[in-house]
């Protein structure tokens, strides 16, 4: 549940929550998140990722960044990354990608594919995992016969089908899985504002892998390197810290008189995903 709160308070609470994430604990407790439990930092950050995937670049998000700049909350700026201008819109319709051959002798309609996505049958699920339409993916993600490996196939596809990937991000059940989150982050086509908030949930080895992946956007690699350095007491990349801070202020700063009384999703209490968990 998203609650309204002053922007400044939300930024302070978010900074504290990010600092309480340890990566190893996040992976260990994924089962409890899936079943509706989980710790406050994990649940809150996963809810934040879902909110960002729905809201996009809003005045509220800009206000949160501005407050983070004014209050020197570097960790919050690393999480609330700005999407490049050309890639700022999510979910604006599927690209022209061929529909899989479902063996009907013709291309199935959208309604037919959605109906098929609700049915059992592993061979058909394998085909559905390649369907480019987000509404088909949305139905497939509810299918109790779908496995984690098949969801990974959806989010690992390159070039990424962003609309389908975002449907996975909006599914609390599947986003709670560490392997799925890591696959999303490692896909160069994943939106930055979705990848960045998941970095605090990664362990140090995962952060090292992300920071060293040349195909990923530079802001994601830098944020991963800095998050890893913070876990080591900041001893690894002092130079990176300074350059990242400078770039963050340049990207996110705006007039200091922006209205700090706007309301933001409260991060002072756990944000519980509204779903019933279950294992694949």
Steps between C-alpha positions, in 0.01 A plus 500: 500500500644834401441775756546874465779667694709817471772466238782578742388234745468242223853570378645465851314176561601360160865580570479315829333199338763481225770505767338202674512282188777244498453292187569165662198533725290600202576180317447286807155639573351491150268217597353704784447798271320278252269376775408854600768551766856624469693775671411867478789601268428222251125549490534877475753498215303242303188713541701803386607316184137418422397862561774633272398260223147640512560869562793584275665844508262710709523828688494300820806299398681820406410644841641192673827540310516871580451428870773235485738751341424771757538255788808333345339155495735340247358150540152624413632665183665174396166320538279766338690513173365715217418310181669632180261730314459270200407204725290672763162352407409147605211281401400705195404195297682195363743536214452322170635161609367182337240306696614141569349220294249336729433219253151613401586556135444873544600779734292485816314813604598684816194366680583142399859535618386639835267203540779256415726671757263392777519131410751231605735336255874554501543501121249781463650691795839493325341669199311748717828604663605635158176694442574874472167633623496617865140393555589144403801509733279639778268201474790257472658627822184395686521146365582262790690272262751770405852443634772740609719385212228597251462844658875544474467419130253790466720758674827377345384543141722725287419737363275550798126524454457778754125477524519128585787558743304768683212255551741273689619797709138572592450146630598492872515120494766485231690819586568349843725238335870605517594319177225679310604838640864440406402395147295817460790717615748322271280553194633812320147580384356526851389852599752667730234618743398137550850352526650761734257457795571125503877541542490529882338154508798343319789337683861614450581239236190593300594867527850420374351318202266790420772764539725307263243440225596734213169456317302662784426874517773697676269631779409144598863386502608802702218455750588132542869583556413767755252278684766228521756753623260618770473141623879495533516823693566710189860381465476360148408789274563841649549653157176347374316645801606855422419477130167328564397768751588775255303338218205432731481866603529612140222264384259551787546854630227756442394833659523475877163660548311194365199421714621260770147466632395266222401153607684181413449128544581440864805284558494528876310173533503173305308514173328167479453353150137405447537140392499146623828330450583155383787311354523401141 
